[in-house]
Amino acid sequence: MTAQFACAVDELAPEEARLVELTGVDGAPVPVALVRDGDGAYHALSDVCSHGAVSLSDGEVEGCLVECWLHGSQFDVRTGRPVQLPATRPVPVYPVTVEGDQVLVDVDAPVAVA
């Protein structure tokens, strides 16, 4: 698979997140938190918090952080790394491209966290 349409560029305001369900290489749905950070850049990460298994797209976005609404863990949307406990494990992040007025995400090529 290749990058898939996630939304139009004007559908997501800065410091906003939304759930998009894309299709993995095996045909299974992949829940993605599509986030526009405070500078207007788009990011895609797994929508499932690594601590509480709840939707990150329901959390607040501030700058480059998204906060899990259940226990307050915060994740850097650029790397997927947790920066606030109780989460200690990163979540997968996916490559995002903007082509014209479309935001595209490639869920088949998660970015490795070092």
ZIKA-V993567 format. One record per residue. N is the residue number from 0. RES is the residue in one small letter. SS is DSSP state (H for helix, E for strand, - for the rest). PSI is psi in whole degrees, 0 to 359 (* if undefined). BURIAL is I if it has 24 or more other ideal C-beta (glycine too) atoms within 12 Angstrom, else O. Layout:
N&RES&SS&PSI&BURIAL / N&RES&SS&PSI&BURIAL
//
This chain:
0&m&-&165&O / 1&t&-&190&O / 2&a&-&142&I / 3&q&E&150&I / 4&f&E&128&I / 5&a&E&318&I / 6&c&E&171&I / 7&a&E&151&O / 8&v&H&329&O / 9&d&H&5&O / 10&e&H&352&O / 11&l&-&121&I / 12&a&-&159&O / 13&p&-&143&O / 14&e&-&42&O / 15&e&E&150&I / 16&a&E&153&I / 17&r&E&152&I / 18&l&E&131&I / 19&v&E&137&I / 20&e&E&116&O / 21&l&E&178&I / 22&t&E&125&O / 23&g&-&171&O / 24&v&-&331&O / 25&d&-&3&O / 26&g&-&355&O / 27&a&-&149&O / 28&p&E&142&O / 29&v&E&110&I / 30&p&E&125&I / 31&v&E&134&I / 32&a&E&109&I / 33&l&E&123&I / 34&v&E&138&I / 35&r&E&117&I / 36&d&-&180&I / 37&g&-&338&O / 38&d&-&358&O / 39&g&-&0&O / 40&a&-&149&O / 41&y&E&143&I / 42&h&E&153&I / 43&a&E&130&I / 44&l&E&164&I / 45&s&E&138&I / 46&d&-&357&I / 47&v&E&116&I / 48&c&-&135&I / 49&s&-&351&I / 50&h&-&309&I / 51&g&-&1&I / 52&a&-&43&O / 53&v&-&170&I / 54&s&E&119&I / 55&l&H&333&I / 56&s&H&346&I / 57&d&H&356&O / 58&g&-&173&I / 59&e&-&145&O / 60&v&E&130&I / 61&e&E&115&O / 62&g&-&243&O / 63&c&-&22&I / 64&l&E&143&I / 65&v&E&135&I / 66&e&E&130&I / 67&c&-&128&I / 68&w&-&341&O / 69&l&-&308&O / 70&h&-&1&O / 71&g&-&7&O / 72&s&-&143&I / 73&q&E&141&I / 74&f&E&140&I / 75&d&E&120&I / 76&v&-&343&I / 77&r&-&329&I / 78&t&-&341&O / 79&g&-&358&I / 80&r&-&140&I / 81&p&E&139&I / 82&v&E&357&O / 83&q&E&129&O / 84&l&-&158&O / 85&p&-&351&O / 86&a&-&140&I / 87&t&-&346&O / 88&r&-&139&O / 89&p&-&164&I / 90&v&-&151&I / 91&p&-&144&I / 92&v&E&151&I / 93&y&E&147&I / 94&p&E&139&I / 95&v&E&136&I / 96&t&E&150&O / 97&v&E&120&I / 98&e&E&110&O / 99&g&-&239&O / 100&d&-&18&O / 101&q&E&137&O / 102&v&E&123&I / 103&l&E&142&I / 104&v&E&137&I / 105&d&E&97&I / 106&v&E&352&I / 107&d&E&357&O / 108&a&E&64&O / 109&p&E&147&I / 110&v&E&130&I / 111&a&-&137&O / 112&v&-&123&O / 113&a&-&*&O
//
